[in-house]
Amino acid sequence: MTKKRKKKSRYPKLGTDEALFQLMTVSGSSILKLLGMPATQAANYRFRAIVLKDKKLLPDIEGIPILQSDQGRVIIEFQGYEDKFIRYRLATEVFWSCLQEEYAGAVLAAIVFTDAKYQAAALPLAPFPAKRNCRWKGCWQEIVLTDYTEAELLAIDPYLIVLIPFTVAKDTDKAVLFAKGAHWQAQVTQLFPASQQPKILNILGLLVLDRFSHLTYQEVRTMLNLDLSKSVAVRQVRQMARAKGREE
């Protein structure tokens, strides 16, 4: 009797997914400022996740993370790999979450691409023939992190330090990266309360490892002075390292 093969997920499970999900829970207002929302308005938003009641319809989306306030809700997709249907997926999340919760209020939707090539790989959202009243273009915002410099990102909000690796060229020399990493670690300890620092550094470690293919797991730990021994995130860091052959 042949064993039934387990169906492979359509979308790759990368460390960036969980890292940026965690970032929304810790500093969602900073992401909203990146999208151009005024600081006073962004401060009113709180993180929550909509858990789908029928996962058979959307097997790859177990829950939809959102930021919500009385002024409406925000749904953000962080895209750290090539997925030509990412815009379709975001549209599905918006409509499905509104339908399931019978929500008819305002929704701000956005995609934050970690690299310009991932935006270029995404298909335009055009499922219907062109009609005068069928307007899909401009339904949400799109941000590409590699379009920003370190200074520009931090000028928006210093708490965006966690996303700083994506403003640095992938082929940056290790010595330069180690100097930058020490500076990033020092900034995190200055900005965030002691209780949040381990989580923030874990997120930063995941994103550094994802961004720079020539760094190993041990080098990232050393660079950011990470103590990941008791962290849930360490499993993801090590899985990413193994997948890319970078664990010592």
N, C-alpha and C positions, 0 to 999 in steps of 0.2 A: 504494500500500500504506500503510495507516494504521499509525502508530507505536503500539506498546503502551504504555499509560500505566503509569507506575511507581506501585505501590500505596502510598498514603499511610499513614504510621504512625498507629496508633490513638491513641497518646498523644503530646501535644506535647513537643518537645525543648526544654526551658528550661534556662537557665544554672544554676538552683537544683539541678537533678539532679546535674550534675557537681560543683558546688561542695560540696554536702553529702556526696557520695560521697568527695571528697577530705578533707573534715573527718573522716570516719570513719577514714581511713588515718592521719591525723596525731594526732587526739585522740579516739579511740573511747571511751576510759574516761570522758571528760567527758559524752558522750551517755548512757552507762549510768547515771551519777549523776543526770542529768536524769530518767531513768526510775525513779529511786528505789533503785538498787542501791547497797549500801554501798561506800565508797571502796576498802576492802581487797579486796573481791571484784572490783570493776570493774577494778582494776589488773592482774588476771590475764588479762584478755581481749586477744587480738590480732586484727588485721584479716586477712581473706583473702576471696577471691571464688571461688564455685563456678561453673565454666564449664560451660554446658549442652552435653551431647553431641548432642542432637537439637533444633536450633533451630526445626525445622518445627512442633513442638508449641506453642512459645511464641515466636513471631517477635519480640515486642516486648521480651523479656527475654533479653539476650545472656549475662548472668552475674548471679549472686545474691550481693551483698556481705553478708558476715556478720562478726560478732565471735565468737571462739571460745576456749574454755578447757576444762580438764578437767571443769568444772562444767556444761558445756552450751554451746549456741550461741545467738546472738542475731541475729535478722533484723529489720532496720528499714527501713521505707518512709518517705521524706521526701516530703510532699505539698505542692507549691507551686502547684497549679492545680486546677481542678474536674475530678474524675474520679469518676463515680458508682459505678464498679466497683472502687475502690481496695481495699476490704476483701476482695473476691473475689480480686484480684490477689495480695494478701499471703498469703491462704490457699493459693493455687496455689503460690506460691514456697516456702512452708513444706513442703507435702506433696511437691512435686516434688523439692526438694533432698534431703529425707530418703529418698525412694524411689531417686533416682539414686545416692546414696552409701551406700545401705543403712544409714542412720543411724537408730537407735531411741532416742537419748538425749533429754535435756530440751531444749526450745526455748522461748526467750522471744521473742515477736513483738510489734512495736510500730509504730504510725504516728505520725510527728511532723508535724502540720499546721502550716504557717506562718501560717495565718489561719483564724479560726473559720468563715468562709463555705465553706471547702473541706471542713471536717468536716461541715457541714450539708448539703452537696451529695452526700455519700457515702450510697449505699443501705445499709440494714441487711443484714447477712449472714444470709439466711434462705432458702436454696435448697430446703429440704425442708419438708413439712407439719409442724406442731407435734406433737412426740411427747414422751412423758415422758422418754426417755433421749437425746434429740437436743438437746444444749445447745451452741449456738454463741456465745451472748452471754458476754462476759467472757473470751474466749480470748486476748486480747492487750490491751496498754495503748495508750491514745491520749493524746497530748500536743498542746496547742494553744499555740504560742509567743506569740500575742497575748494570752494570759491572764496572762502574766508581766510584771512591771515589770523595768526594768534591774537594780535592786537585788536583786530576788528571783532573777533568773537568775544573777547573779554570785555570790550567796550560796551557790548550789548548787555552783558551780565557776567560778573566775575565767577558766578557759580557754574558757568558753562565750561569751566576748566576741564571738566570730565570729557568733553568732546574735543579737546585740543589736539589729540593725536592725529585727527583727520585734516588738520591744517598744515601738517608737516609732510614733506615729500617722502614717499615710501622707501626710496633708496638712500635716505639720510645715513651718514656714517654712524657706526655704533658709539663711538666716543662722544659724538655730538648728542646722540639720543640719551646716553647715560647722564650727561650734564643737564639736558632738558628734563629728564625724568626726575632727577633730584630736585629741580626747581618746581616741577608740578607737585611733587609730594609735599614740599614745604608750603606751597600755596594752599593745598587741601587742608593741611593741619591748621593753617591760619584762618581759613574761611568757615570750615564746618565745625560744629560742636564735636567733642571727643566721642560721644556716643555714635555719631554718624560716620566718623572718619574711616573705620574699617570697611564699611559697606561701600563708601565712595571710592576708596583706593582699590577695592576689589573690582568695581565697575571699570575704573581707569585701567587696571591691569588687563582685563579682558579686551578692552578696546585697543590697547597698545599691542597686545599679542596678535589681534586680528589685523591691525594696520601694517605692522612691520614683519614681513615674512622671514627676515634674516635674524630675528631674535628668538632665543629659546625660552622655554618656560622658566628655567632657573635665572636667566638674565633679566627677565621682566620682574621676577621676585626681588632680585638684588637692586635693580634700578629704582624701584618704588618703595624699597624697604618693607615689603609685604610679609605679613605673617598669615598665611592662608591655611594653616594646618587644620583649623576648626571651621573653615568657611565652606558654605554650600557652593559658592562660586568657584572654589578651587577645582571641583570636579569638571566644571565646564572649561576652565583654563587648560587643564590637563588633556581633556578630550580634544580640544582644538589643537593642542600641541602634537598629540599623537597623530591626529588626522593629517597634519602637515609635516610630520616627521621631524619635529623640532624639540622633542622632549629629551633631556639628557638622562 
